[in-house]
Amino acid sequence: MSRCGRAFPLGPIGPIGPTSARVGWKEAARHTVAPVLWRKKTPETPAQDVHPDRPGAKNRPTPTRREAEAANRRPLVPVDRKAAARADRAARREANLAARQAMITGDEARMPARDRGPVRRYIRDFIDARLSLGELLLPAMVVSLALSLVQTSWALLTVFVLVYGLLGVSIIDAWLAWRKLKRQLVAKFGAAAIPGGSAWYAAMRIFQLRPLRMPRAQVARGQYPS
């Protein structure tokens, strides 16, 4: 019996009061939770793939944006700068060799951007098909250099006429060739399709020797493009 007149059940060693009830609850909770907390986890067997691989499909999960960015991330400053410089020089050397080989064989896919396109190819074929006076300018300069060593009046006069006369005639010939070429370009591709600098591109090719032209000539003499 308690002082307040409330009766409590008797336990094996005395009455069970509020304090003993709380102690008994804690003991029961400890013995109840402990086996749950310390229970060994059984290894879970991986679930079977319910979707078999399909031929022609990706058959793998699509990576997230974070995973894709982590895979493409590169350091801004390479760790070994000498090795990076050597690799860069080797890559540039291979690219230059590939571009030169393309200019020899006529492969436009690997040519520089200024030589690509049907308009530039038409200009090259037109210039290579005709005999331009500008091609004779470089050999004439070599002959003039040899004649300049001869200190005579006729030699100096020959050098003057050969160099300046041939240069003037070659410029007129190049201007006439470009006028004819431009009419054909406009008729075939339209005026809007002619890129800027086409006249200078044609003039530089006119004043080069045919064997030294790059890209190499792909047509024979007299084989004008249609």
RAVENHU-V21128 format. One record per residue. N is the residue number from 1. RES is the residue in one letter. SS is DSSP state (~ for helix, > for strand, _ for the rest). PHI is phi in whole degrees, -180 to 180 (NA if undefined). D_FIRST is the distance of its C-alpha to the first C-alpha in whole Angstrom. Layout:
n: {N,N}
res: {RES,RES}
ss: {SS,SS}
phi: {PHI,PHI}
d_first: {D_FIRST,D_FIRST}
//
This chain:
n: {1,2,3,4,5,6,7,8,9,10,11,12,13,14,15,16,17,18,19,20,21,22,23,24,25,26,27,28,29,30,31,32,33,34,35,36,37,38,39,40,41,42,43,44,45,46,47,48,49,50,51,52,53,54,55,56,57,58,59,60,61,62,63,64,65,66,67,68,69,70,71,72,73,74,75,76,77,78,79,80,81,82,83,84,85,86,87,88,89,90,91,92,93,94,95,96,97,98,99,100,101,102,103,104,105,106,107,108,109,110,111,112,113,114,115,116,117,118,119,120,121,122,123,124,125,126,127,128,129,130,131,132,133,134,135,136,137,138,139,140,141,142,143,144,145,146,147,148,149,150,151,152,153,154,155,156,157,158,159,160,161,162,163,164,165,166,167,168,169,170,171,172,173,174,175,176,177,178,179,180,181,182,183,184,185,186,187,188,189,190,191,192,193,194,195,196,197,198,199,200,201,202,203,204,205,206,207,208,209,210,211,212,213,214,215,216,217,218,219,220,221,222,223,224,225,226}
res: {M,S,R,C,G,R,A,F,P,L,G,P,I,G,P,I,G,P,T,S,A,R,V,G,W,K,E,A,A,R,H,T,V,A,P,V,L,W,R,K,K,T,P,E,T,P,A,Q,D,V,H,P,D,R,P,G,A,K,N,R,P,T,P,T,R,R,E,A,E,A,A,N,R,R,P,L,V,P,V,D,R,K,A,A,A,R,A,D,R,A,A,R,R,E,A,N,L,A,A,R,Q,A,M,I,T,G,D,E,A,R,M,P,A,R,D,R,G,P,V,R,R,Y,I,R,D,F,I,D,A,R,L,S,L,G,E,L,L,L,P,A,M,V,V,S,L,A,L,S,L,V,Q,T,S,W,A,L,L,T,V,F,V,L,V,Y,G,L,L,G,V,S,I,I,D,A,W,L,A,W,R,K,L,K,R,Q,L,V,A,K,F,G,A,A,A,I,P,G,G,S,A,W,Y,A,A,M,R,I,F,Q,L,R,P,L,R,M,P,R,A,Q,V,A,R,G,Q,Y,P,S}
ss: {_,_,_,_,_,_,_,_,_,>,_,_,_,_,>,_,_,~,~,~,~,~,~,~,~,~,~,~,~,~,~,~,~,~,~,~,~,_,_,_,_,_,_,_,_,_,_,_,_,_,_,_,_,_,_,_,_,_,_,_,_,_,_,_,~,~,~,~,~,~,~,~,_,_,_,_,_,_,_,_,~,~,~,~,~,~,~,~,~,~,~,~,~,~,~,~,~,~,~,~,~,~,~,~,~,_,_,~,~,~,_,_,~,~,~,_,_,~,~,~,~,~,~,~,~,~,~,~,~,_,_,_,_,_,~,~,~,~,~,~,~,~,~,~,~,~,~,_,_,_,_,_,~,~,~,~,~,~,~,~,~,~,~,~,~,~,~,~,~,~,~,~,~,~,~,~,~,~,~,~,~,~,~,~,~,~,~,~,~,_,~,~,~,_,_,_,_,~,~,~,~,~,~,~,~,~,_,_,_,~,~,~,_,_,_,_,_,_,_,_,_,_,_,_,_,_}
phi: {NA,-100,-68,-82,91,-86,-96,-119,-67,-83,-98,-67,-120,150,-69,-96,-99,-61,-66,-67,-66,-66,-62,-65,-67,-64,-62,-66,-66,-64,-71,-86,-82,-56,-63,-72,-71,-97,-74,-72,-82,-84,-62,-84,-79,-62,-70,-70,-73,-80,-111,-68,-63,-107,-66,87,-92,-74,56,-157,-68,-71,-66,-74,-64,-65,-67,-67,-66,-67,-71,-92,-72,-127,-69,-67,-113,-65,-69,-104,-70,-65,-65,-65,-66,-63,-65,-67,-64,-65,-66,-66,-64,-65,-66,-67,-66,-66,-66,-66,-64,-67,-71,-78,-86,87,-80,-71,-64,-109,-75,-61,-63,-72,-104,-91,104,-68,-69,-65,-66,-65,-63,-63,-66,-67,-68,-72,-81,-107,-95,-99,-69,-63,-66,-86,-68,-66,-62,-65,-67,-66,-66,-66,-65,-71,-71,-68,-75,-89,-87,-130,-68,-68,-68,-66,-65,-65,-63,-62,-67,-67,-78,-73,-67,-67,-65,-65,-65,-68,-65,-65,-64,-67,-66,-66,-65,-69,-61,-67,-65,-66,-61,-69,-66,-66,-68,-92,-111,95,-67,-71,-86,-81,-72,-66,84,-68,-65,-66,-62,-70,-66,-64,-77,-64,-89,-109,-66,-57,-67,-98,-73,-130,-61,-65,-66,-110,-127,-89,-62,83,-94,-75,-71,-86}
d_first: {0,4,7,8,7,6,5,6,9,9,12,15,14,10,8,10,9,12,14,14,15,18,19,19,21,24,24,25,27,29,30,31,33,35,37,38,39,41,43,46,49,51,55,56,59,62,62,66,68,69,72,75,77,80,84,85,81,79,77,74,72,73,73,71,72,71,72,75,76,74,77,80,79,81,82,84,85,86,85,88,91,94,93,92,96,97,96,97,100,100,99,101,104,103,103,107,108,107,108,111,112,111,113,116,115,114,111,109,106,106,108,108,107,110,112,110,110,113,115,115,116,119,120,121,122,125,126,126,128,131,133,132,135,131,131,135,134,132,135,137,135,136,139,140,138,141,144,142,143,147,148,151,151,151,148,146,147,146,143,143,144,142,138,138,140,138,135,136,137,134,132,134,134,130,130,132,130,126,128,129,125,123,125,124,121,120,122,120,116,117,117,113,112,115,112,113,116,117,121,120,119,122,124,122,123,127,127,126,128,127,126,124,122,118,117,120,122,121,125,128,131,132,129,127,124,124}
//
